[in-house]
Amino acid sequence: MIIEKLAVVGVGLIGGSFALALKQAGAVREVLGVGRSPARLAVARELGLIDRAVDWAEAGQADCILLALPVGETEAVLNSLAPHLKPGAIVTDAGSTKRNVVEAARAALGARCADFVPGHPVAGSEQCGPAAARADLFRGKRVVLTPQTDTRADTLATVRLLWETAGAQVELLDVAQHDRVFAAVSHLPHLAAYALVDDLAQRPDCDTFFRFAASGFRDFTRIAGSSPEMWRDIALANREAVLAELDAYLAALQGLRNAVAADDAGALLDIFSRARAARERWMKQQDS
Amino acid sequence: MIIEKLAVVGVGLIGGSFALALKQAGAVREVLGVGRSPARLAVARELGLIDRAVDWAEAGQADCILLALPVGETEAVLNSLAPHLKPGAIVTDAGSTKRNVVEAARAALGARCADFVPGHPVAGSEQCGPAAARADLFRGKRVVLTPQTDTRADTLATVRLLWETAGAQVELLDVAQHDRVFAAVSHLPHLAAYALVDDLAQRPDCDTFFRFAASGFRDFTRIAGSSPEMWRDIALANREAVLAELDAYLAALQGLRNAVAADDAGALLDIFSRARAARERWMKQQDS
């Protein structure tokens, strides 16, 4: 047992999987669920993700509270929770952006920010909701924590231990570096996939295009099946870094366009060969 | 038995899988292989994809000859083959672009183009080479044929029957429509995936980025593991349509950029929601 009571705000894929993993590991005695939708909470309870649904006052009495919701809701949720937090209660989150979450925590929690640990499990799926939760979702996956200079060491240690108990490999990053890295390897690909599908979907003869789309298209656009609300929040929460990555990507595509327009076979072969080699190196590191 | 002798020029994933499927179905008596690399031909023979390696003169005596190679090599290969073609020999190809293949066939074969059937199996993988060949590669996949007004009806019927015997679903398209549709749903995604990986790979701190790349990135960039030579040829062979798609995609991404820069949550939600809905409709059609 690491903690007695865990409260999860947002009982979807991430919150539900975290709860399930810790329950199965015997790391928590009781899991409380908070959410706007009574129906989702009922499903989460039926699936055994949470023991019961509670209000903000009761959630504040938990030993650890995980926020697992679209990052745009962080500040409002922390404001609802703040008046009820028991002394020493640990708060952490699972948002894909960290600068805005840290700002929200400072605004809502003030000095109690010392017990707030910003976190980002690098796991997920285009599926969402409590029914998608799995106890092994985080097994072997990275979880990035971005502690601040005033984060209490034992609070950080507890959050790290909870994620490790859920099977994850915990890494620490600076907030700005986190947001820059994930803008490139996660946020941009999501925007790029949404843009491609929407561009086709808007065409009058889109059925002909979709009719011949095959496995390459399916994999390239898988992440365009992700939650629109979640990704709207991420794109805006990480706006500066996302804009920088969009500009870099637009420039890279423009470079490719120039090479195609100029019939520059050598330039195309260079770009494609470098990309394939880099991806192969990456895949090998993933396997090891 | 549909034909006695099949010759495959290019004994890689596509050519090898076609040969294997037809042999297993008992649709051909003998498969001849032609290629530049004696080592690859030896592997193809060991794997049972071909019965023996032959030269252009002998390949021309086959009843049907499939070209399965980078589209940029089509005209040179047809020029090598043309003097040796026996009367009535059927020639077909498996290239991802069709206008340039038809032009190459007209130039190399002249009036014998009546026995040439341009084709495009919509199947494949980022893997290539004879070792990747599988008898079931085309099962349930589409194969597009783009016959010309002078294509002989019985030649077309034979090529259709061969692909159907390999398990594919054959569809006919006009050449220009083929090239426009595949520029959008296949060629552009490949360029977009290569561009993203190369943009990251060029950065001095690329290791940090790749370190945190996860499953979304992996699937989005899977096609950046494809053959650089093959995709260089495709991008240039289908240049006009590819440029049009690159421009449409650049405009779509610029629209997304504007929405992010303007903090326009509504516009982002609209784009993401439309894309997700369109992709879900497409996935349902694929399943049915």
Interface residues (C-beta under 8 A of the other chain):
Chain A: V122 A123 G124 S125 K141 R142 V144 Q177 V181 F182 A184 V185 S186 L188 P189 H190 L191 A192 A193 Y194 A195 L196 V197 D198 D199 L200 A201 Q202 C206 T208 F209 F210 F212 A213 A214 S215 G216 F217 R218 D219 F220 T221 R222 I223 A224 G225 S226 P228 E229 W231 R232 A235 L236 R239 V242 L243 L246 D247 A248 Y249 L250 A251 A252 L253 Q254 G255 L256 R257 V260 A261 D263 A265 L268 L269 I271 F272 S273 R274 A275 R276 A277 A278 R279 E280 R281 W282 M283 Q285 Q286
Chain B: V122 A123 G124 S125 K141 R142 V144 Q177 V181 F182 A184 V185 S186 L188 P189 H190 L191 A192 A193 Y194 A195 L196 V197 D198 D199 L200 A201 Q202 C206 T208 F209 F210 R211 F212 A213 A214 S215 G216 F217 R218 D219 F220 T221 R222 I223 A224 G225 S226 P228 E229 W231 R232 A235 L236 R239 V242 L243 L246 D247 A248 Y249 L250 A251 A252 L253 Q254 G255 L256 R257 V260 A261 D263 A265 L268 L269 I271 F272 S273 R274 A275 R276 A277 A278 R279 E280 R281 W282 M283 Q285 Q286
